[in-house]
């Protein structure tokens, strides 16, 4: 068996060694000729997999080590009888932890109390449902918006998109769809932006083209919004750095970049491959997880600021923001594009909150319920 694989798929050596000849290839250089005689193709989210790539090849199985599959032509695979596996929900908790940290950083900069703010979670699937849980833990009012689920279930808990536009924060967690009953391409556009108020914030960690980046930039230039948090961008890796200059937090498509999410993604693809070819004993990556790290809230901090101090020890989102902004000073477009891809492919995967033990003394005991709900291990120290 010959397995052609994006060399940036995490832990591909551990997962696929022993199954045959492994052919690692840079994801953006995957071409028809590079996979011509391969049996298996494993990609991330940057490779378009369709007839243009696969026609005439010997590929029998395609794996996508990603939660989204808008880059995969499923219809073509089915008509050719090509097996398929991907990793739905693999990075859902990672993205939710990213949103949690971003919300607290943004609120700290504005001196906002998140308990006085509302958030509309637009798309309440694997990721959105976890964002809902963590936003509740922060004490926020949460509006659920998922038109497909609303139509399917008739459940009144799902608000309309128009109702969602009343929230202080709008966080989008939808697949990218240009057609169908629920298109999401440029879901946030000038028409929607013109209905928002200057105190509102938009967040995108789904797909870059869910937002019309040019129209968002114009709205931010005119101060029609309080701010924006973007992890995904149109035309990646050639992103608009003048838009980055105007957002509050900007990161290089790494919201899902937790160690746990990456291990889960590769495990899920490996399991699907084994099932398709009826090979026993798929790889398990549990040995890759670190021992828990003990952390403490910053002395002198209280309430939301103390929570933020814990979050930034577990995940330094500000460092990811700084690293992306450094690319904005590069005049060479190809070099900047390579830099963006490098920030993603060489990203140091962060352990999720569950790998951290937050040690609380009597000063911080009131935070235990919040931190536990956010996913941390909590140890309470009391003086007897």
N, C-alpha and C positions, 0 to 999 in steps of 0.2 A: 504494500500500500504506500502511495506517495501522498504526503500531506503538505499542501502549500499553505503557509500561514503568515499573517501579518506579524512581523517580528516584534511588534509592540504589544501583542496579546500577552497579558501577564501569565507568567509561570507555564509557558507553552512547553518548555523542555521537560519540566516535572510531569505535566499532564499527558503529553503525547509521545514521549520517548518510549520506545519498545513496540509501538504500533506499526512501524515501518520507516521509510525514509522521510525525514522532516526537511522541508524546504522553506526556511524563513525568508521573507521578502518585505521591504519597506511598504507600508500600506498604500501610500500614494503612488507607488511604482508598480502596483499589481496590474499587469496587462495580460491580454489573451495569450501571448507567447510565453509568459512566465508560468502559466498554469496548464499548458497544453496537454501534458500527459499525466497530470495529477488526478488522483481519485477523490481527494477531499480538499476543500477550501475553507479556511477559517479566517474571518475578517473581524475588524472592529466596525465603528460607525462611519468611517471616512471613505469606505470603498463601495462604489455603486456596483451591485451584483445583478446583472440582467443578461439578456441575450447577447448584447454587444461584447460582454466579457466571456460568457460561457459557451456560446455557440461554437460547435466543432471541438470542444474539449471533451475529456473523458471524466469530468467531475461527476461523482455519484452522490455526494453529500456536501452541503454547505452549512457551516456553523457561523453564527454571529455572536461574538462575545460582547453583546450590548443589550440594553433593555428595549431600545427602540429599533424598529425594522423598516422605517420609511425608505431606507437605502437598498432594500431587498425586493426584487420583483417576484413575489410569492407565486403569482399566476404562472409565470414562466417556469419556475421550478416544478410546480405541480404538473404542468403539461409535459415536461421532460421526464417526470418520474424521479426527480432529484430530491433526496431526503433533505430535511432542514431542521435545524435546532437553534434556539437562541436563549436569551437569559432574562425573561420578563421578571421585573421586580428585584433583580440582583442588586441594584444600587439605590433602591427606593429609600432605605433608611439613611444612606449617605447623603442623598440630596436633601432630605428633611433636616438632617443635622446642619448642612450648609445653610439652609433657609433660616433655621433657628439662630445660628451665629450671626448671619447677616442682619436679621431683624434687631438683634440686641446691639450690634455695632451701630446701626443706623439710628436707633432710638437714643443711644448714648450721645451721639454727635448732636442730635437735635434736642436733647434733654427731654425726651418724651417718656411717659410712663406707658408701657405696652398694655397694662391693665385698663387703660383708658382708650385703647385703639382697637379697631376692627380689621380683620383680614378676610378677603374673599379668596378662597382656594378654588381656582377654576380648573376643573379636571380632578375628580376624586377617585382616581384609580390607585395603583400600587404606591406611587409617590405621594399624590395628593392626600390620601387617607392618613399617611404618616405625618404630613405637614399639619393636618387638622389636629392630630393628637398632641403634637408638640406646641402648637399655637395655644391650645387649651391649657397646657401645662404652664405657659407663660402668662395665663390669665386674660388672653385676648378674646374678644367676641369674634366668632368664626362663622362666616357665611359659606355654605357649600353650593357650588355652581357646577353642574355637570348635565348639560342638555340631553345627551344620549341616555344617561341613567334616569333623568327626570321623566323622559318620554317612556322609557322601558318600565319603570316602577310606579310612576305616578305619585311617588313619595313627596309630600309637601316640604320635607326638610331641604330639598334642592331648590335653590332660588334661581330665578331667571338671570340671564347675563345682564339685563338692564338693572336688576336689583343688586347684583354683585358690584356694579360700577359705583355704588354708594360707599363702599368700604374705604378705609384709610390706606390699606395695602391691597394690591391686586397681584396675586401670585399664580402664574400660569404653569400648569402641569398637564399638557395635552400633547397628543401625537401630531405630527405634521401631516395634514391632509389638504390637498388642493381641490378635491372633488368630493362628491357624496353629500349626504344629508347634513353633515356637520363639518364643513371645511374649517380649517384652522390657519391656513396660509394668510399672513398679514391680518390675523384676528385683531391685533392691536394696530389700528391705523388712524389716520387723521380724523375720520368720523368719530371714532371712539375717544380719541385724545381730546377732541374739542368738547366732549361732554364731561370731562373730568375737571376737578377743581384744583387750585394751586396747592392744596395741602395733601394731595394724594401721591402715592408711590407705586410704581410698577416694578414687578420682579419677573425675570424670565430665566428659567433653568431647564427648559424643555428642548426646543429647537429654535435656532436663530431666526428663521423666517416666520415664526409665529408673530413676531413683531416686525412692522415696517420700520427698519432702522433709520432711514432718512427722515421719515415723518416723526419718529420719536425724537431724533436729534433736534428737529425744528421746534418741537414742543418744549424741549428742555432749554433751548436757546432763548425762547420767548417766556420762559419761566411759567409755563402753564401747569407744570407739575412741581411737587416738592422734591422729587428725586427719582432715581432708577437704580436698580441692582440687576446686572446682567452677567450671566455665566456663559451664555451662548450668543452667537453673532451671525448675521448674514454673511455669506461668502467666505466662511472660514476656509483656509487660514488667513486670507487677505481681508482682515477686519478693518472697520472704520475707526482709526485712532482719534479722530476728532469727536466721534461719539463717546469713546472711552473717556476723553477729557471732561465730558459733561455728566457722566454717571457717578454715583456715590461709591459704588463698589463694582469693580469689573474684574472678572477672572477668566482664564483661558479654557473654558469648557471642562472644568474639573470638579463640578459639584458632586458628581457621582464617583469621585476618585478615592474612595476609601479602600483600605486593604481588604476589608470584609467583602465589599462589593465586587472587587476584582477577582478575589478567590472564588466567590460564588458564581460569577459569570463564566469563568473557565471551567469550573466544576460542572455547571449546567450544560455547557456545550459538549464537554467530554462525555457526560452521561448520555446525551442524545446521540452522539456518534457511536458509542458502545451499543446502545439499543438498536440503532439502525443496522449495524453490521453484526449484531448478536455476539458481541465480545463481552465476556464477563469482567467483573471487578474494575469499574471506572475509578479514576483518580480521586482522592480525597485530600483537600489541602489544609486540614485542621492543624497539622503540625507547624504551619507557617505563622500562626497567630502568636503574638508576643505575650509575655507575662504581664499582668496588670500593672499599670503605673499609678503611683499614689500622688495625688495633687491636693492643693489646699486653696481655699478662697483667699484673695489678697486681704491682708490685715487693713482695717480701716474702711473697708468697703461694706456696704449694706445693700440689702434687697437686690434690685435688678443689676446694680453695678457689681455686686459680689458674684451673681450668676455669670455675668459677662466675663469676669476674671477667670472663672473656671472654664468657660467655653473657649477662651483664647489660649488657655494652656493645653486643651485637648486638640484644638484646631485653630491654627493661626491663619485665618482668612485674609488678614491684612498683608501677610507675606505673599500670598497668591496674587493679591491686587497689585502690590509693588512690582512683582516680577513681570506682570503683563504690561504695566505702564512703562517699564524700561524699554520695551520694544518700540514704543511710539517715537523715540528719538532716532531710530535707525532709518536712514534715508533710502536705503536699498530695499525695494519691495520684496524681491526674492529672499533676501536675508531676513527681513521681518517675518515673512511667511514661514521660513524654516525655524525661526525662533518660536513662533506660536506652536508649531507642530512639536518642537522639542520640549516645550513646557508641558505638553500633554503626554508625549511618549516617554519622557524621562521623569515624569511626576513621581515624587516620593509619596507613595500611598499612605494615607493617614489612618491609624486605627480608629474604629468607631468608638463612641462614648462608652460602650459597655466594657471596654478594656481599661477604663480609668476608675480608680477608687478615690472618691472625694472624701477626705478626712475632715469631719466637721466637729469643732469644739462647741462649747455652750453658746458662744457668740453667734454661731451660724446655724444652729439646729433648726431654725424656722425654714431654712432653705431645703431641708431634706426631702420634703414632698415634691418640690419642683424638680430638683436634680434627679430624683428617682424616676419621675415621670418622663424626663428628657432622655433617660437611658443609662445614666451613670450608676455605678455601684456606690453606695453611700455607707460610710462608717461614722457612727455617732459616738463621740467621746464625752462622757459626763464626769464631773468631779464628785466623788463620794466623800 
